[in-house]
């Protein structure tokens, strides 16, 4: 049976992004690639994890993960990932601003959902069929789904860095019971997979 998964890179102190995210600083000021270095400097050692991150049949993300802009859309902006994003599947972007779908290379289509997280999940489940749905981020979006009890498996990728401030995972989600399923890691990251229960 398909499930709802989530992969989040975060600091030791629980932040998935720093302060003041922008076009110049997608993960926030002073963060750079410190949360995701393991993906680029140790790709072979983390190959199984990287493959699992993009293996879902559909994805959901918040607007902040898709775009640095706020308010009305910059219609020339088509995401951080170039002409062929790594998803190769439908991606549903939570937003308050209507926008027509954006079709990209490799099978990725960004669809913009204005009627909330549960509506986005319903659309993603339909698009994914028997495959999993992944809540891709950012932390605010993941926290909404955790608070609603809609994530089955949480895969946290903890970088050995302390940010001190920013956008924190688990903020406002209430009490969660997380059952550890798997732990692995390298010098740049510790991967922990949890089954989420209430």
N, C-alpha and C positions, 0 to 999 in steps of 0.2 A: 504494500500500500504506500502511496506517495506521502511525503511529509513536508512540513515547512521547516526549512533550515535557515541558519544565519551564520555568516563568517564575519568576525570583527577583529581587526588589528587594534591593539590598544597598548597604552603604557602600563608600567607596574602599578601606578596609582589610579588606573581605571579610566584614563582619558583616550577617546578615539580620535580627537582632534584638539589642537590648541586654540588659543584666542585669535579673533580677527581673521577668519578665513577670507580669502580673496583670490582674484585671478593670479596674483603673484605668489600667494601662499595658500595653495589649496587645502593643506592640512593645518593651517594656522601659522602665526608668526613664530619663527624659531624652531619649527618642527621638522621641516624639510622631509627627507625620506626616512627619518629615524624609526617610524612605526612599520615601514615596509621594506627596509633594506634587505631583509632575508629573501624576499621574492626575487631580487635582482642580483645579489651577491652570492647567494647560495641556492640557485634554482634547481640544481640536480638533487641536492640534499632534501629539498622541500617539494619535489616534483609531484608526489602523490597528493599533498595538501593543496598545491596550486591548481591541480587538475580538478579536485573536488569543489573548489570555490566556484568554478565556471561550469559545473556539470549539470546544473538545474535546467528544467524545461522552461522556466520563466523566472523573472526577477522583479523585485519591487525595490525602489529607492526613493528617498526624499529629494525634493528639488535641490537642496544644498549639495547633494552628492552629484547631481547632474550638471549644475550650473553655479557660477559664482554670483550671478545676478539675482536681484530681488525685484519685486514689482512686475511691470509688464515685461514680456519676453523680448530678448534680443534674438530675432528670428534667424540671424546668421550663426548663432551658437548651436552646435550639434553635439556637445559633450566634450569631455576631457581627452577622449581616447583616439582621436583621428578618424579616418574614413571607415575603418573596420574595428569597432569596439570588440572587447574580448568576450562578450556575452553570447553571441551567435544564437540568440533566442529573443523572444519578446521581453521587453523591459517596461514596467509600469511605473511612472514617475508621479509621486504625490505632489500636488500643487494647488494653489488657490486661483491660478490664472489659466484660462483656456488656451490650448494650443493644438494645432493639427499634429497627427503622428509624424515622426521623423524616421524615414527608412534609411538604414546605413548598410554598408557592405557586410558580408559574412552572415547575413540572416538576422541582424539585430534591428528591431523596430522599437523606438521609444514612443509609448502611448502615455498621454498626460491625463491623469485622473483627478478630477476636482471634487468628487463626492466621498472622500475619506478612505481610511485604511482598509476597512472591511470590503468596500466596493472594489478596491484595487486587488485585494486577495481573491475575491470571487472571479474577477477577470483573469488573474494570473493562473488560478487553478484550472480554469477552462482552457486557457492557452497551453498549459503544460501537459494536459491529459494525464497519463499515468506517471509522469516524471515529477520530481520534487519542485517546489517553489522555494526560491531563496530570497530572504530579506537582505538586501545588499548594503544598506546603510543610508545615511549616517546614524550616529548614536541616537538622535532624537526620534528618528523613524523606528529604529530597532526597539527603543524603549516603549514606544506606543504599542507595538505588537507584543512585546513581553507583558506589558501591563494588561493587555486584553486576553492573555493566555493563548495566543495564536501561533507561538513558535514551539516546535517539537524538539529540535536539536540545535544547540548553540555551540559553535566552534570558535573559541577565543584564541587569538594569536598574540601572545604577550611579548612585547619587545622590552629588553632590559634598559629602559629609560624612564625617568620620572619627569613629567611635564609640569606638574604643580597647579595647572589650571587649564580650562578648556571645556570641551563637550564630553561629559562623562557618561559612560555606559552604566546602566542600572539605575539611573536617576529617575525617581518617581514611579518605579515599577511595582512597589509593594513587596510583599513577601514572596520569594521564589524558593522552590526546592530544586537544586541542581544535582543530578546524579552523574558523577564522573564516569565516562565510558572509555576514554582513551587519552593518553598523554604521550607526547613525543616532543622532540626539539633539537635545536642546534645551538651554536654559540650566539646567534642573533635573535632567537625566538623560542618560546615554549608554546606548543600547540596543545590546548585542552578541549576535548569534546565532552559536552554535557547533554544529558537528556533532561528536558525541562518538565517539571511536574509542579503541581500546586499543593 
